[in-house]
Every structure is written in C-alpha cells, then in structure tokens.
Amino acid sequence: MGNREDLLAGARRCLEEKGWARTTVRDISAASGGVSMAAIGYHFGSREALLNAALIEAIDEWGTRLGRTLASFGKSGGSDEDSAAGGAGSTPAERYEAMWAAIIESFSTDRTLWLATLEALIQAEHSADLRRYLAGGQAQGRRGLAAILRGTPEDEVDDATARTLGAAHMALFTGVLTQWLTDPDQAPGAAEIVSGLRELTGIVNDTGAGGS
C-alpha cells in the first residue's frame, strides 16, 4: 500500500481502539506503520479530514455487510437458519425477531465502529462534509429499512413510507443501540423488543371510548 492507504488503515485502527476524540496525529502515524505526520496534511489536509475519510470507508463496508444480513430476514426471503430463527418457513413475526437478534449481535461484534459512528454525529457539527454524508446515510437507511420490512425493492419504497415506517424503525434502532452501548446487561433482547412493540401497537390502535 502507499502512504495514503496506510494512513487510512492506521486511522481506522485508531478509531476502533481509541475513538475519534482521543486519536492524535502521532497515534495515526504510529498505527500506519510510521508514515510521517506531515503526510497526513499532504494527503488529507488535516487529522479531522483523515478521520472522516477513514470513518466513511469503515461505515460503507460495515453498512454493506449489515445490509446483506438484514435483507436475509426480509418479508419475501428468509435466512438459512430454521424457522424459529427466521428461516424461510417462519412467520413474519419470527423473521422480525430474528432480524433484531442479528442487529443486536452487531452491536456487540462491531461495538467500536458503532461508538465511532455516534462520535461522528457530534463531530459532524463542525464538518459540513461529514454532516452531508451522515444525512445521506440516514435517508438511505430509512428507505432501506422500509424496503426490508415491506419485502420490496428499495426503488419501490415511496417517500411517505420511508418517512414513516423507515423513520420509526430507525428511531427504534438508534434507541436500542444507545442502550446496548451504555448498559448491555440491562438492554432489551430481541424478544423483549418485539413484545414491547406489540404492546405499543395496542396503545396506538386503541382510540379509547371517545375515539372516532
């Protein structure tokens, strides 16, 4: 690899091991195999720009991997596991619970990347480029989640569905993520999330005695 690629690889290691705020130029230089600190400015302009590029690269790879995993639980598909775990012969509810189990597993296996992503939300306040990237990722995520839940291609998901079904599920996704990153011992499991959603659905659907 050249110096640019070495710096990206080093920055990614630093993001995973130290996080955004604690990573210094010297850390990146050491993690990249001794590439000079001056090379950071030459290739990327600044430490922040390098960390932005490394984070975006990592999120793209992780997003592709997670997207493939979640798509296997879509309405029209099914994983290779048995029906109780969301296989092809399972019910939509079973597949949905299995999808949450896969998401929660990612919270553990990719914990450092999830933490870096949350850090990026804070850093985006000071970087228009990073903010645009994250905003675009959110828009794509809303549409992608809606497509998975509906079992339809993304290009068939209209804006209203993305901004309702997709946005609501992304809000749930982010909320569960923060609970798992903060206190995994007390965070809800897949079955608890599904049970909670059933109760919430009952509340939303109950118009009450004075309802129309």
C-alpha positions as CSV (number, residue, x, y, z in Angstrom):
1,M,0.0,0.0,0.0
2,G,1.0,3.6,-0.5
3,N,1.2,6.2,2.2
4,R,-2.4,7.3,1.7
5,E,-3.8,3.8,2.1
6,D,-1.5,3.2,5.1
7,L,-2.8,6.3,6.7
8,L,-6.4,5.3,6.1
9,A,-5.8,1.9,7.6
10,G,-4.0,3.4,10.6
11,A,-6.8,5.9,11.2
12,R,-9.3,3.1,11.2
13,R,-7.3,1.2,13.8
14,C,-7.2,4.3,15.9
15,L,-10.9,4.8,15.6
16,E,-11.5,1.2,16.8
17,E,-9.0,1.3,19.6
18,K,-9.2,4.9,20.9
19,G,-12.2,6.6,19.4
20,W,-12.4,9.9,17.5
21,A,-11.7,12.5,20.2
22,R,-8.7,10.7,21.7
23,T,-6.9,9.9,18.4
24,T,-3.9,12.2,17.8
25,V,-1.8,12.7,14.7
26,R,1.0,10.9,16.4
27,D,-1.3,7.9,17.1
28,I,-2.2,7.7,13.4
29,S,1.4,7.9,12.3
30,A,2.3,5.0,14.6
31,A,-0.7,2.9,13.6
32,S,0.1,3.4,9.9
33,G,3.5,1.8,10.3
34,G,5.5,5.0,10.8
35,V,4.1,7.1,7.9
36,S,5.2,10.7,8.7
37,M,2.8,13.1,10.3
38,A,3.4,15.5,7.5
39,A,2.0,13.0,5.1
40,I,-1.4,13.5,6.8
41,G,-1.5,17.1,5.8
42,Y,-0.2,16.3,2.3
43,H,-2.8,13.6,1.5
44,F,-5.8,14.7,3.6
45,G,-5.3,18.3,4.7
46,S,-5.9,17.6,8.4
47,R,-6.3,15.0,11.1
48,E,-10.1,15.6,11.0
49,A,-10.4,15.1,7.3
50,L,-8.4,11.8,7.5
51,L,-10.6,10.5,10.3
52,N,-13.7,11.5,8.3
53,A,-12.4,9.5,5.3
54,A,-11.5,6.5,7.5
55,L,-14.9,6.5,9.2
56,I,-16.8,6.8,6.0
57,E,-14.8,3.9,4.5
58,A,-15.5,1.8,7.6
59,I,-19.2,2.6,7.7
60,D,-19.6,1.8,4.0
61,E,-18.1,-1.6,4.4
62,W,-20.0,-2.3,7.6
63,G,-23.2,-1.0,6.1
64,T,-22.9,-3.3,3.2
65,R,-22.3,-6.3,5.5
66,L,-25.1,-5.5,7.8
67,G,-27.5,-4.7,4.9
68,R,-26.9,-8.2,3.5
69,T,-27.6,-9.7,6.9
70,L,-30.8,-7.8,7.4
71,A,-32.0,-8.4,3.9
72,S,-32.0,-12.1,4.5
73,F,-34.8,-11.6,7.0
74,G,-36.9,-9.6,4.6
75,K,-40.6,-10.5,4.1
76,S,-40.0,-12.3,0.8
77,G,-36.8,-14.1,1.9
78,G,-35.5,-15.9,4.9
79,S,-32.2,-16.9,6.4
80,D,-30.6,-20.2,6.2
81,E,-31.5,-21.0,9.8
82,D,-34.5,-22.9,11.0
83,S,-38.0,-21.4,11.1
84,A,-37.8,-20.4,14.8
85,A,-34.7,-18.3,14.0
86,G,-36.2,-16.6,11.0
87,G,-35.8,-19.2,8.2
88,A,-37.8,-19.4,5.0
89,G,-40.7,-21.3,6.7
90,S,-41.1,-18.9,9.6
91,T,-43.8,-16.3,10.2
92,P,-43.1,-12.5,9.6
93,A,-43.0,-12.0,13.4
94,E,-40.4,-14.8,13.7
95,R,-38.3,-13.3,11.0
96,Y,-38.6,-9.8,12.5
97,E,-37.4,-11.1,15.9
98,A,-34.5,-12.9,14.2
99,M,-33.6,-9.7,12.4
100,W,-33.4,-7.9,15.8
101,A,-31.2,-10.7,17.1
102,A,-28.8,-10.1,14.2
103,I,-28.8,-6.4,14.8
104,I,-28.1,-6.8,18.5
105,E,-25.2,-9.2,17.7
106,S,-23.7,-6.5,15.5
107,F,-23.9,-4.1,18.5
108,S,-21.5,-6.4,20.2
109,T,-19.3,-7.6,17.4
110,D,-18.9,-4.1,15.8
111,R,-19.1,-2.1,19.1
112,T,-16.1,0.1,18.4
113,L,-17.5,1.1,15.0
114,W,-20.9,1.9,16.4
115,L,-19.2,4.1,19.1
116,A,-17.2,5.8,16.4
117,T,-20.4,6.4,14.4
118,L,-22.0,8.1,17.4
119,E,-18.9,10.2,17.9
120,A,-19.1,11.2,14.3
121,L,-22.6,12.7,14.9
122,I,-21.0,15.1,17.4
123,Q,-18.1,15.8,15.1
124,A,-20.5,16.5,12.2
125,E,-21.5,19.7,13.9
126,H,-18.1,21.0,12.8
127,S,-17.8,19.3,9.4
128,A,-20.3,20.1,6.7
129,D,-19.0,17.3,4.5
130,L,-19.4,14.7,7.3
131,R,-22.8,16.0,8.1
132,R,-23.9,15.7,4.5
133,Y,-22.6,12.1,4.4
134,L,-24.4,11.1,7.6
135,A,-27.6,12.8,6.5
136,G,-27.4,10.9,3.2
137,G,-26.8,7.7,5.1
138,Q,-29.8,8.3,7.2
139,A,-32.0,8.9,4.2
140,Q,-30.7,5.7,2.6
141,G,-31.2,3.8,5.9
142,R,-34.8,4.9,6.3
143,R,-35.6,3.7,2.8
144,G,-33.6,0.5,3.1
145,L,-35.2,-0.5,6.4
146,A,-38.7,0.2,5.0
147,A,-37.8,-2.0,2.0
148,I,-36.7,-4.8,4.2
149,L,-39.8,-4.6,6.4
150,R,-42.1,-4.5,3.4
151,G,-40.1,-7.1,1.5
152,T,-39.9,-4.9,-1.6
153,P,-37.0,-3.4,-3.6
154,E,-35.8,0.0,-2.4
155,D,-36.8,1.7,-5.6
156,E,-40.4,0.7,-4.9
157,V,-40.5,2.4,-1.5
158,D,-42.1,5.8,-1.8
159,D,-41.1,8.9,0.3
160,A,-44.1,8.6,2.6
161,T,-43.2,5.0,3.6
162,A,-39.6,5.9,4.1
163,R,-40.5,8.9,6.3
164,T,-43.0,6.8,8.4
165,L,-42.2,3.1,8.6
166,G,-38.5,3.6,7.8
167,A,-38.0,6.6,10.1
168,A,-39.9,5.0,13.0
169,H,-37.8,1.8,12.7
170,M,-34.6,3.9,12.5
171,A,-35.6,5.7,15.7
172,L,-36.1,2.4,17.4
173,F,-32.8,1.1,16.0
174,T,-30.9,4.1,17.4
175,G,-32.6,3.9,20.7
176,V,-31.8,0.3,21.2
177,L,-28.2,0.9,20.1
178,T,-27.6,3.5,22.7
179,Q,-29.0,1.2,25.4
180,W,-26.7,-1.6,24.3
181,L,-23.6,0.6,24.2
182,T,-24.4,2.1,27.6
183,D,-25.5,-0.9,29.6
184,P,-25.6,-4.2,27.6
185,D,-26.6,-6.2,30.7
186,Q,-29.9,-4.3,31.1
187,A,-30.5,-3.6,27.4
188,P,-33.6,-5.3,25.8
189,G,-33.2,-8.5,23.8
190,A,-34.9,-9.3,20.5
191,A,-37.9,-11.0,22.1
192,E,-38.4,-8.1,24.5
193,I,-38.3,-5.6,21.7
194,V,-41.0,-7.5,19.8
195,S,-43.1,-7.8,22.9
196,G,-42.8,-4.1,23.6
197,L,-43.8,-3.3,20.0
198,R,-46.9,-5.4,20.3
199,E,-47.9,-3.5,23.4
200,L,-47.1,-0.2,21.8
201,T,-49.2,-1.2,18.8
202,G,-52.1,-1.9,21.0
203,I,-51.8,1.6,22.6
204,V,-51.6,3.3,19.2
205,N,-54.5,1.4,17.8
206,D,-56.7,1.9,20.9
207,T,-58.8,5.1,20.2
208,G,-60.5,4.9,23.6
209,A,-64.1,5.5,24.4
210,G,-64.1,8.9,22.8
211,G,-62.2,7.9,19.7
212,S,-63.6,8.0,16.3
